[in-house]
């Protein structure tokens, strides 16, 4: 009877230890997945900010070139068109993903860059 009881205790302990490892494994999997998602979002956000910054710089350069060649004032909407055109050529996914918000994002970037 003593050996049967010992065997039963061993089996129960093995089940408990396995359950504990399973819980720890599930927690670690969720933690790692969350960490990867946060990192991925950070990279995406930095990439979009870099594209916006380049688009604003490109639009400013095009505006300067345009004013030199046309000797007329350029409207802000034309600069916005240049910036949108740049983003569309560099990465169309950004335009598709942020479509309606893109104008506001560009305006924010102009305000950050030039204090306007």
C-alpha positions as CSV (number, residue, x, y, z in Angstrom):
1,X,0.0,0.0,0.0
2,X,2.9,2.3,0.7
3,X,4.3,2.0,-2.8
4,X,0.9,2.7,-4.4
5,X,0.5,5.8,-2.2
6,X,3.9,6.9,-3.2
7,X,3.2,6.4,-6.9
8,X,0.0,8.3,-6.6
9,X,1.7,11.2,-4.9
10,X,4.4,11.2,-7.6
11,X,1.8,11.3,-10.4
12,X,-0.1,14.2,-8.7
13,X,3.2,16.1,-8.2
14,X,4.1,15.6,-11.8
15,X,0.7,16.9,-12.9
16,X,1.0,19.9,-10.6
17,X,4.5,20.7,-11.9
18,X,3.4,20.3,-15.5
19,X,0.5,22.7,-14.9
20,X,2.8,25.3,-13.3
21,X,5.2,25.1,-16.3
22,X,2.3,25.4,-18.7
23,X,1.0,28.5,-16.9
24,X,4.5,30.1,-16.8
25,X,5.0,29.2,-20.5
26,X,1.7,30.8,-21.5
27,X,2.5,34.0,-19.5
28,X,6.0,34.2,-21.1
29,X,4.5,33.7,-24.6
30,X,2.0,36.5,-24.0
31,X,4.7,38.8,-22.6
32,X,7.0,38.2,-25.6
33,X,4.2,38.7,-28.0
34,X,3.3,42.0,-26.4
35,X,6.9,43.1,-26.4
36,X,7.1,42.3,-30.2
37,X,3.9,44.2,-30.9
38,X,5.1,47.3,-29.0
39,X,8.5,47.2,-30.8
40,X,6.8,46.7,-34.2
41,X,4.5,49.7,-33.5
42,X,7.5,51.8,-32.5
43,X,9.3,51.0,-35.7
44,X,6.2,51.7,-37.8
45,X,5.7,55.0,-36.0
46,X,9.3,56.1,-36.4
47,X,9.2,55.2,-40.1
48,X,6.0,57.2,-40.7
49,X,7.5,60.2,-38.9
50,X,10.6,60.0,-41.0
51,X,8.5,59.8,-44.2
52,X,6.4,62.8,-43.1
53,X,9.6,64.8,-42.3
54,X,11.1,64.0,-45.7
55,X,7.8,64.8,-47.4
56,X,7.7,68.3,-45.7
57,X,11.3,68.9,-46.7
58,X,10.6,67.8,-50.3
59,X,7.6,70.0,-50.5
60,X,9.6,73.0,-49.2
61,X,12.3,72.4,-51.8
62,X,9.8,72.0,-54.6
63,X,8.1,75.2,-53.4
64,X,11.4,77.1,-53.6
65,X,12.1,75.7,-57.0
66,X,8.6,76.6,-58.2
67,X,8.9,80.1,-56.9
68,X,12.2,80.6,-58.6
69,X,10.9,79.4,-61.9
70,X,7.5,81.1,-61.7
71,X,8.3,84.2,-59.6
72,X,4.9,84.0,-58.0
73,X,3.6,83.1,-54.6
74,X,2.9,79.5,-54.1
75,X,-0.2,78.5,-52.1
76,X,0.1,76.2,-49.1
77,X,-2.2,73.7,-50.9
78,X,0.5,73.3,-53.6
79,X,3.1,72.5,-51.0
80,X,0.6,70.0,-49.5
81,X,0.2,68.4,-52.9
82,X,4.0,68.1,-53.3
83,X,4.2,66.5,-49.9
84,X,1.4,64.0,-50.7
85,X,3.0,63.2,-54.1
86,X,6.3,62.5,-52.3
87,X,4.7,60.2,-49.8
88,X,2.8,58.4,-52.5
89,X,6.0,57.8,-54.5
90,X,8.0,56.6,-51.5
91,X,5.4,54.4,-49.8
92,X,1.8,54.0,-51.0
93,X,1.0,51.9,-47.9
94,X,1.3,55.0,-45.7
95,X,-1.3,56.8,-47.9
96,X,-3.6,53.8,-47.8
97,X,-3.2,53.3,-44.1
98,X,-3.5,57.0,-43.0
99,X,-5.6,58.4,-45.9
100,X,-7.8,61.0,-44.3
101,X,-5.4,61.7,-41.4
102,X,-2.5,62.4,-43.7
103,X,-3.2,66.1,-44.2
104,X,-3.4,66.6,-40.4
105,X,-0.2,64.6,-39.9
106,X,1.6,66.8,-42.5
107,X,0.3,70.0,-40.9
108,X,1.5,68.8,-37.5
109,X,4.9,68.0,-39.0
110,X,5.1,71.5,-40.6
111,X,4.3,73.1,-37.3
112,X,7.0,71.0,-35.6
113,X,9.6,71.8,-38.2
114,X,8.9,75.4,-38.9
115,X,6.9,76.6,-35.9
116,X,4.0,77.7,-38.0
